[in-house]
């Protein structure tokens, strides 16, 4: 009966005070932010009157002992922090707020609660989202007490109603997570809130369970894909290249909620790679790099994850073919030396060396492979700007090229000129810096030498004479010598020439003593020229004296050879000379240009296959390689030479 009277008097008092100008606040909301036993409490309420001079007093009444636990004045503030030591948290308390305006007072509605059960967590934060087709994986921040909580999540398609469900997590120090199944190719919005798991034996009243505030509405786009990235060099300035990157905008379904782009640029090759990360919302980016190779990683990120990473490789500027290397490198804390081996003599390898420029260049040369081209860059940093102050190829030691130019051939051949073409010696086989190409041209007993720049791959030959065969030899030369293949060719030509001269002198002396003199032919080259309409079917020829030159493939015996002749010819090169007084005008001239020798006879001489006569005998069956034996029989002079295998 007494309680009913008290309540009735309170209602009458509230009605009278509201009529007089005092409007009470809402019921207080008291809680702590975690389940920790040492956590202090906070009580807050909402003002319902715009009156500026109103003050508030918080009352806490112990229902069991019928006494006030606290009477705290908060002034004009609408919240009050309550130290834990001033409270009894495991018994039910009555709490209300009294508002005073002038001489008038009014009380809010009171709440009866157990403070230990009043826990209100902060609103959850989505730390990351990852969407793959129809599954959305959420990562959520953990409450500061690392306790398991109850979550409520709601989601909807844009413009549709909310759907919701709850899930629980366990006590853990790791972040909370949840997987939500969504429709494919559909944009969603989501929100979450959470509440503490209360002690069931103490907190049985559902009014004690406080939900946190809802998290902000978050748009859920589709998973993002890597856009097309382009780059271009804008300009070069004092050892620095200015690079401009641009990329396409992702589709609208992937861009919902915004997209940011992360770029990491390798800026210093010495020691550990230092990469500066840049984040931009734009679709262009400008940076400065040195003359050496640069690498830029690119990632596009939206609300549900990141694209695959793309590494953009900006190659070094074109390697120089030659230059003057420095003898020493100045010491500096902001100076970096970078060097590497050139794969195939031209391309950068994956193994790159770098160090601060604390040594002389000779120290670096000692540690690299001989006869192999390397390349170095010298970088400096001035006022946070990277520059390349020097770059150059180098060898620790140079050698002669491994071989000569390849695919040597002629083109644009006319009666008086031709062009000799070749493929340059690969850098890996140069084994040093190629100084030039040397070209020998031999014809009519005259040899000329020409010097051609190392970057040339053709050479015009002029003032040629019709009907004359020419021999062209090409060699590349470094500071260490000529290419090996061409040296062999030249050496063979010199040896063949010397052998020819010596053999000719010896034969003449032998012939003058034991054999009748063979007269020299007097034949005009023009007599061997045949017109195309000349009829050869009725041709008859009487030959009195003639000169024959044998150039037969000794590896293939003639069909008309006897076994004895075939056996002898396999080991001999045979040259036959005989005098002739005249040549029939209808006689043919055989082209001698195919002969593999640097010394050629008069082009008027015929090249014919000569059969060995039956009475022919060798005087020594044990001839050695390159030995020569001469035999004169029936007015013919035979010169035989053993060919080394």
C-alpha positions in Angstrom: 0.0 0.0 0.0 2.9 2.4 0.9 4.6 1.6 -2.4 1.6 2.4 -4.4 1.3 5.8 -2.7 4.9 6.6 -3.4 4.5 5.8 -7.1 1.3 7.9 -7.3 3.0 10.9 -5.6 6.0 10.5 -8.2 3.6 10.6 -11.1 1.8 13.6 -9.7 5.1 15.4 -9.1 6.3 14.7 -12.7 3.1 16.0 -14.2 3.2 19.1 -12.1 6.9 19.8 -12.9 6.3 19.3 -16.7 3.4 21.7 -16.5 5.7 24.2 -14.7 8.5 23.9 -17.2 10.7 20.9 -16.0 10.9 18.1 -18.5 12.7 14.9 -17.2 15.4 13.1 -19.3 15.2 9.6 -20.6 16.0 6.7 -18.3 19.7 6.3 -17.7 21.7 3.7 -19.6 24.5 2.4 -17.4 27.2 -0.1 -18.6 30.8 -0.9 -18.9 32.7 -1.5 -22.2 34.0 -5.0 -21.4 33.6 -7.9 -19.0 36.8 -7.1 -17.1 36.2 -6.9 -13.3 38.2 -3.7 -13.0 36.3 -1.8 -15.7 34.6 1.4 -14.5 31.0 2.2 -15.5 29.4 5.0 -17.4 25.8 6.2 -17.2 24.3 8.3 -20.0 20.9 9.7 -20.8 19.2 11.9 -23.4 17.9 15.4 -22.7 14.3 16.0 -23.7 14.2 19.7 -23.0 16.0 22.5 -24.9 16.4 24.4 -21.7 20.1 25.4 -21.4 20.2 26.0 -17.6 19.1 22.5 -16.6 21.3 20.4 -14.3 21.3 16.7 -13.7 21.9 14.5 -10.7 22.4 10.7 -10.9 20.9 8.6 -8.0 21.7 4.9 -7.3 19.5 3.2 -4.7 20.3 -0.1 -3.0 16.9 -1.8 -3.1 18.0 -4.5 -0.6 19.4 -2.2 2.1 17.1 0.7 1.4 19.9 3.2 1.1 21.5 5.4 -1.5 24.8 4.2 -3.0 25.5 7.3 -4.9 24.1 10.8 -5.5 26.4 12.4 -8.1 25.9 15.8 -9.8 26.9 15.9 -13.5 26.0 19.5 -14.0 24.8 20.2 -17.5 26.5 17.0 -18.9 24.3 14.1 -20.0 26.7 11.4 -18.8 28.6 10.5 -15.7 31.6 8.1 -15.1 31.3 6.0 -12.0 34.4 4.5 -10.4 34.1 0.9 -9.6 35.0 1.2 -6.0 32.0 3.3 -5.3 29.5 0.7 -6.5 28.1 -2.6 -5.4 27.8 -4.4 -8.7 26.4 -7.8 -7.8 23.1 -6.6 -6.3 20.1 -5.1 -7.9 20.1 -1.3 -7.9 17.5 1.4 -8.8 19.0 4.1 -10.9 17.4 7.4 -12.1 18.3 10.9 -13.1 16.9 14.1 -11.4 16.7 17.2 -13.5 16.6 20.7 -12.0 15.5 23.9 -13.8 15.5 26.8 -11.4 13.6 25.8 -8.4 11.8 23.0 -10.2 13.0 19.4 -10.2 11.8 16.3 -12.1 12.9 12.7 -12.2 13.4 10.3 -15.0 12.0 6.8 -15.0 14.2 4.5 -12.9 15.8 1.3 -14.0 16.4 -1.8 -11.7 19.5 -3.6 -12.8 22.5 -5.6 -11.7 25.5 -3.5 -12.8 27.8 -6.6 -13.4 25.4 -7.7 -16.1 25.5 -4.3 -18.0 28.2 -4.7 -20.7 28.0 -2.8 -23.9 30.8 -3.4 -26.4 31.9 -0.9 -28.9 30.4 -1.3 -32.4 32.3 -3.9 -34.5 34.7 -2.8 -37.2 35.2 -4.8 -40.4 38.9 -5.0 -40.7 38.9 -6.8 -44.1 36.5 -8.4 -46.5 37.4 -11.0 -49.2 34.9 -12.0 -51.8 35.3 -15.0 -54.1 32.3 -15.6 -56.3 29.4 -16.3 -53.9 31.2 -16.3 -50.5 32.0 -13.2 -48.5 34.6 -13.7 -45.7 34.6 -11.0 -43.0 37.4 -10.3 -40.5 36.2 -8.3 -37.4 38.0 -6.6 -34.6 38.0 -8.4 -31.3 36.5 -6.8 -28.2 39.3 -5.5 -25.9 38.6 -8.3 -23.4 39.2 -10.9 -26.1 36.0 -12.7 -25.1 33.6 -14.6 -27.3 30.6 -12.5 -28.3 27.2 -12.7 -30.0 27.0 -11.0 -33.4 24.0 -10.0 -35.4 24.6 -9.4 -39.1 22.1 -8.1 -41.6 22.5 -7.7 -45.4 20.5 -6.7 -48.4 20.7 -6.0 -52.1 20.5 -2.3 -52.9 16.9 -1.1 -52.6 15.7 -4.4 -50.9 14.7 -5.2 -47.3 17.2 -6.4 -44.7 17.9 -10.1 -43.9 19.6 -11.0 -40.7 21.1 -13.8 -38.7 23.2 -14.2 -35.6 26.4 -16.1 -34.9 28.7 -16.5 -31.9 32.5 -16.5 -31.5 34.8 -18.0 -28.9 37.4 -16.5 -26.5 40.5 -15.8 -28.5 43.2 -13.2 -29.2 42.8 -13.5 -33.0 40.2 -11.6 -34.9 36.7 -12.8 -35.3 35.6 -14.1 -38.7 32.4 -15.0 -40.5 31.5 -16.3 -44.0 28.3 -15.1 -45.6 26.9 -16.7 -48.7 25.7 -14.2 -51.3 24.4 -14.3 -54.9 27.0 -14.1 -57.6 27.5 -10.9 -59.6 25.3 -9.0 -57.1 26.2 -5.9 -55.0 25.2 -6.0 -51.3 25.2 -3.8 -48.2 25.9 -5.2 -44.7 25.9 -4.1 -41.0 26.8 -5.8 -37.8 26.4 -5.3 -34.0 27.4 -7.4 -31.0 26.7 -8.1 -27.3 28.5 -9.8 -24.5 27.9 -13.3 -23.3 26.6 -12.8 -19.8 26.9 -15.0 -16.7 23.8 -17.2 -16.9 23.4 -17.7 -13.1 23.6 -13.9 -12.4 22.2 -12.3 -15.5 18.8 -13.9 -16.3 16.9 -10.8 -17.3 17.0 -10.1 -21.0 16.9 -6.3 -20.2 20.5 -6.6 -19.0 21.7 -7.7 -22.5 23.0 -4.6 -24.2 23.7 -4.5 -28.0 26.4 -2.4 -29.3 25.7 0.3 -31.9 25.4 -0.9 -35.5 28.4 -0.6 -37.6 28.3 1.8 -40.6 26.6 0.4 -43.7 29.2 -1.1 -45.9 28.9 -1.7 -49.7 30.1 -5.1 -50.9 31.3 -4.9 -54.5 32.5 -7.8 -56.7 36.0 -9.0 -56.5 38.4 -6.7 -58.4 40.6 -7.8 -61.2 43.9 -6.3 -62.3 43.5 -3.4 -64.7 45.7 -2.9 -67.7 48.7 -0.8 -66.7 50.8 1.2 -69.2 54.0 3.2 -68.8 56.0 5.6 -70.9 59.2 7.6 -70.5 58.4 11.3 -70.5 62.0 12.7 -70.6 65.6 12.2 -69.4 67.2 14.8 -67.2 70.7 14.6 -65.9 70.8 10.9 -65.2 67.2 10.6 -64.3 64.3 9.1 -66.2 60.8 10.5 -65.6 58.2 7.7 -65.8 54.4 8.1 -66.2 52.1 5.2 -65.4 48.4 5.0 -66.3 45.7 2.3 -66.0 42.1 1.7 -66.9 39.2 2.2 -64.5 37.7 -1.0 -63.2 34.1 -1.8 -64.0 31.4 -0.1 -61.8 30.5 -3.4 -60.0 34.1 -3.7 -58.8 34.5 0.0 -58.0 31.5 0.3 -55.5 32.8 1.8 -52.3 36.0 3.1 -53.9 39.2 1.7 -55.3 42.7 2.6 -54.3 46.0 1.7 -56.0 49.2 0.7 -54.2 52.6 1.1 -56.0 55.9 0.0 -54.7 59.0 1.3 -56.5 62.5 -0.1 -56.1 64.6 3.1 -55.6 68.1 2.0 -54.4 70.0 -1.2 -55.5 72.6 -1.2 -52.7 72.1 -3.3 -49.6 68.5 -4.3 -48.9 66.1 -3.1 -51.6 64.4 0.0 -50.3 60.9 0.3 -51.7 58.7 3.3 -51.1 55.0 2.5 -51.1 52.6 5.0 -52.6 48.8 4.9 -52.4 46.7 6.8 -54.8 43.0 7.1 -55.8 43.9 8.5 -59.2 44.5 6.4 -62.3 47.9 8.0 -63.1 51.2 8.0 -61.3 54.5 9.7 -62.0 57.9 8.8 -60.6 61.6 9.2 -61.3 64.1 6.4 -61.7 67.8 5.9 -62.7 69.1 4.6 -66.0 69.3 1.0 -64.7 66.4 -1.5 -64.5 63.5 -0.5 -62.3 60.7 -2.6 -60.9 57.3 -1.3 -59.8 54.7 -3.5 -58.2 51.1 -2.6 -58.7 47.9 -3.7 -56.8 44.3 -2.5 -57.1 42.3 -2.7 -53.9 38.5 -2.4 -53.3 36.3 -3.1 -50.3 36.4 -6.9 -50.7 40.1 -7.5 -51.4 42.9 -6.9 -53.8 43.8 -7.8 -57.3 46.7 -10.0 -58.2 50.0 -8.2 -58.0 51.6 -7.1 -61.2 55.3 -6.3 -61.4 56.2 -3.8 -64.1 59.8 -4.1 -65.3 61.2 -0.9 -66.8 64.4 -2.1 -68.6 67.7 -0.3 -68.3 68.6 2.2 -71.0 70.3 0.6 -74.0 73.6 -0.8 -73.1 76.6 1.1 -74.5 78.9 -1.0 -76.8 82.0 0.7 -75.6 83.2 3.6 -73.4 86.0 4.8 -71.2 85.7 3.3 -67.7 86.8 5.3 -64.6 89.9 4.3 -62.8 88.5 5.2 -59.4 85.1 5.9 -57.9 84.7 8.6 -55.3 83.6 7.6 -51.9 80.2 8.9 -50.8 77.6 7.7 -48.4 74.9 8.3 -51.0 76.8 6.7 -53.9 75.9 3.2 -55.2 77.7 1.0 -57.7 75.7 -1.7 -59.5 77.2 -4.2 -61.9 76.3 -7.5 -63.5 77.2 -10.0 -66.2 75.6 -9.6 -69.6 73.8 -12.8 -70.7 74.7 -13.6 -74.3 76.8 -10.6 -74.0 73.8 -8.2 -74.2 71.1 -8.9 -71.7 71.1 -8.4 -67.9 71.2 -11.5 -65.8 69.1 -12.1 -62.7 72.2 -12.0 -60.5 73.0 -8.3 -59.8 75.9 -7.1 -57.6 75.8 -3.8 -55.8 77.7 -2.0 -53.1 78.5 1.4 -51.9 81.3 2.9 -54.0 84.1 2.3 -51.6 86.6 0.5 -53.9 88.5 1.4 -57.1 87.2 0.0 -60.3 90.2 -2.3 -60.6 89.0 -4.1 -57.4 85.7 -4.9 -59.1 87.3 -6.1 -62.3 89.4 -8.7 -60.4 86.2 -10.4 -59.2 84.5 -11.0 -62.5 84.9 -13.7 -65.2 87.6 -13.1 -67.9 86.6 -12.6 -71.5 83.0 -12.0 -70.6 81.3 -8.6 -71.0 79.9 -7.0 -67.8 78.1 -3.8 -67.3 78.1 -1.3 -64.4 76.0 1.8 -63.3 77.1 4.4 -60.8 74.2 6.0 -59.0 74.0 8.9 -56.6 71.3 10.5 -54.5 71.2 14.2 -54.3 68.5 16.1 -52.5 66.4 12.8 -52.4 66.7 12.6 -56.2 68.3 9.5 -57.7 70.7 9.9 -60.6 73.0 7.8 -62.8 76.2 9.6 -63.2 78.1 6.9 -65.2 77.5 3.6 -66.9 79.8 1.5 -69.1 80.5 -2.1 -70.3 83.8 -3.6 -69.2 86.0 -6.8 -69.3 88.4 -8.0 -66.7 90.6 -9.2 -69.5 90.1 -9.2 -73.3 90.8 -12.0 -75.7 90.6 -12.6 -79.5 87.1 -13.4 -80.9 86.2 -17.1 -80.9 85.2 -17.0 -84.5 84.7 -14.6 -87.4 81.6 -13.1 -88.9 78.9 -15.5 -90.0 76.9 -16.0 -93.3 79.4 -14.1 -95.5 77.9 -13.7 -98.9 77.7 -11.4 -101.9 74.8 -9.3 -103.3 74.2 -6.7 -105.9 76.8 -8.3 -108.2 77.5 -6.4 -111.4 80.4 -6.8 -114.0 82.3 -4.1 -112.1 81.1 -4.2 -108.5 79.6 -6.3 -105.7 78.6 -5.9 -102.1 79.9 -8.3 -99.4 77.5 -8.9 -96.5 78.0 -10.7 -93.2 76.5 -11.2 -89.8 78.3 -9.4 -87.0 80.1 -11.6 -84.4 77.9 -12.2 -81.4 79.0 -10.2 -78.4 79.4 -13.4 -76.3 81.9 -14.6 -78.8 83.8 -11.3 -79.2 85.5 -11.8 -75.8 86.5 -8.2 -75.9 85.6 -4.9 -77.5 85.5 -5.3 -81.3 87.7 -2.6 -82.8 86.8 -3.1 -86.5 86.6 -5.7 -89.2 89.5 -6.4 -91.6 88.6 -7.4 -95.1 91.2 -8.9 -97.6 90.3 -8.9 -101.3 92.5 -10.9 -103.6 92.4 -11.1 -107.3 94.8 -11.0 -110.3 97.6 -11.6 -107.9 96.9 -8.4 -105.9 95.6 -8.4 -102.3 94.1 -5.2 -100.8 93.2 -4.7 -97.1 90.3 -2.7 -95.9 89.3 -1.5 -92.4 85.6 -1.4 -91.7 83.9 0.0 -88.6 82.7 -2.6 -86.0 79.1 -1.7 -86.4 79.0 -2.3 -90.2 77.7 -5.5 -91.8 78.4 -4.9 -95.4 81.1 -3.5 -97.7 81.0 -2.4 -101.3 83.7 -3.7 -103.7 84.3 -1.6 -106.8 86.5 -1.6 -109.9 86.2 -5.3 -110.5 87.3 -6.9 -113.8 85.0 -9.3 -115.7 86.1 -12.9 -115.8 88.4 -12.6 -112.8 87.9 -14.6 -109.6 88.3 -12.8 -106.3 88.8 -14.2 -102.8 87.3 -12.2 -99.8 88.3 -12.9 -96.3 86.8 -11.1 -93.2 88.0 -11.1 -89.6 87.0 -9.2 -86.5 89.7 -7.8 -84.3 89.9 -6.9 -80.7 92.8 -5.4 -78.8 94.0 -9.0 -78.2 93.9 -10.1 -81.8 91.9 -11.4 -84.8 89.1 -13.9 -84.8 90.4 -17.4 -84.8 88.5 -18.7 -87.9 89.8 -16.0 -90.2 93.3 -16.4 -89.0 93.2 -20.0 -90.1 91.8 -19.0 -93.5 94.5 -16.4 -93.9 97.2 -18.8 -92.8 96.1 -21.5 -95.3 96.1 -19.0 -98.1 99.7 -17.9 -97.2 100.9 -21.5 -96.9 99.3 -22.4 -100.2 100.8 -19.4 -101.9 104.3 -20.3 -100.6 103.9 -23.9 -101.6 102.9 -22.9 -105.1 105.8 -20.6 -105.5 108.3 -23.1 -104.2 106.9 -26.0 -106.2 106.9 -23.9 -109.3 110.6 -23.0 -108.9 111.5 -26.6 -108.2 109.6 -27.9 -111.2 111.2 -25.4 -113.6 114.7 -26.4 -112.4 113.9 -30.1 -112.7 112.3 -29.7 -116.1 115.2 -27.6 -117.5 117.6 -30.4 -116.7 115.7 -33.6 -117.6 112.7 -32.6 -119.8 112.2 -30.6 -122.9 110.9 -27.1 -122.4 107.2 -26.7 -122.3 106.3 -23.6 -124.2 104.0 -21.0 -122.6 100.6 -20.8 -124.2 99.6 -17.6 -125.9 95.8 -17.6 -125.8 93.5 -14.7 -125.9 90.7 -14.8 -123.4 88.2 -13.5 -126.0 88.6 -16.6 -128.1 86.8 -18.6 -125.4 83.7 -16.5 -125.4 80.8 -18.4 -127.1 77.7 -16.7 -128.4 74.5 -18.3 -127.4 73.3 -19.0 -131.0 76.5 -20.7 -132.0 76.0 -24.2 -133.4 78.3 -26.7 -131.8 77.0 -29.9 -133.3 79.4 -29.9 -136.3 82.4 -28.8 -134.3 85.7 -30.5 -135.0 88.9 -29.7 -133.3 92.5 -30.7 -133.8 94.6 -30.0 -130.8 98.3 -30.1 -131.2 99.5 -28.6 -128.0 97.3 -27.8 -124.9 97.3 -27.1 -121.2 95.0 -29.0 -118.9 94.3 -28.4 -115.2 92.8 -31.2 -113.1 90.3 -30.2 -110.4 88.5 -33.5 -109.7 86.7 -34.5 -106.5 89.1 -37.1 -105.3 86.6 -38.7 -102.9 84.4 -39.8 -105.9 86.3 -41.9 -108.5 85.5 -41.6 -112.2 83.4 -44.3 -113.8 86.1 -44.9 -116.5 89.0 -45.2 -114.0 90.8 -48.5 -113.8 91.3 -49.9 -110.3 95.0 -49.0 -110.5 94.2 -45.5 -111.5 91.5 -45.1 -108.9 93.9 -46.2 -106.1 96.6 -43.8 -107.2 94.2 -40.8 -107.6 92.8 -41.2 -104.1 96.0 -39.9 -102.5 97.2 -37.5 -105.1 96.3 -34.1 -106.4 97.2 -34.1 -110.1 98.1 -31.1 -112.2 98.9 -31.6 -116.0 100.5 -29.0 -118.3 101.0 -29.3 -122.0 101.7 -26.6 -124.6 99.2 -25.7 -127.4 99.6 -23.4 -130.3 96.1 -22.4 -131.0 92.6 -22.8 -129.9 89.6 -23.5 -132.0 87.2 -20.5 -131.9 84.4 -22.8 -130.9 86.2 -24.2 -127.9 84.6 -23.8 -124.4 86.1 -22.1 -121.4 85.5 -23.7 -118.1 85.0 -21.4 -115.1 87.8 -21.8 -112.6 86.2 -19.6 -109.9 85.1 -22.6 -107.9 88.6 -23.6 -107.2 89.3 -23.4 -103.4 92.7 -21.7 -103.6 94.0 -18.2 -103.1 96.2 -18.6 -106.1 94.5 -18.9 -109.5 96.0 -19.7 -113.0 95.3 -17.8 -116.1 91.5 -18.0 -116.5 92.0 -18.9 -120.2 93.3 -22.3 -119.1 90.8 -25.1 -119.3 89.8 -27.2 -116.4 89.4 -30.8 -117.5 89.4 -34.2 -115.9 92.5 -36.1 -116.7 92.7 -40.0 -116.7 95.9 -41.4 -115.5 97.8 -43.3 -118.3 98.6 -47.0 -117.9 102.4 -46.7 -117.9 102.3 -44.2 -115.1 104.5 -45.3 -112.1 105.4 -43.6 -108.8 108.9 -43.7 -107.7 108.2 -43.8 -104.0 105.2 -45.6 -102.5 105.9 -44.2 -99.1 105.2 -40.6 -99.8 104.3 -38.5 -96.9 101.5 -35.8 -96.5 102.2 -32.7 -98.5 105.1 -34.4 -100.4 105.3 -33.6 -104.1 106.6 -35.9 -106.9 106.9 -35.0 -110.6 106.9 -37.4 -113.6 107.3 -36.6 -117.3 106.0 -39.0 -119.9 104.9 -38.8 -123.5 105.3 -35.0 -123.6 103.2 -34.5 -120.5 104.3 -33.2 -117.1 102.6 -34.8 -114.0 102.9 -33.2 -110.6 101.4 -35.3 -107.8 100.9 -34.2 -104.1 99.7 -36.2 -101.1 96.6 -34.5 -99.5 96.5 -34.6 -95.7 93.3 -35.9 -94.2 
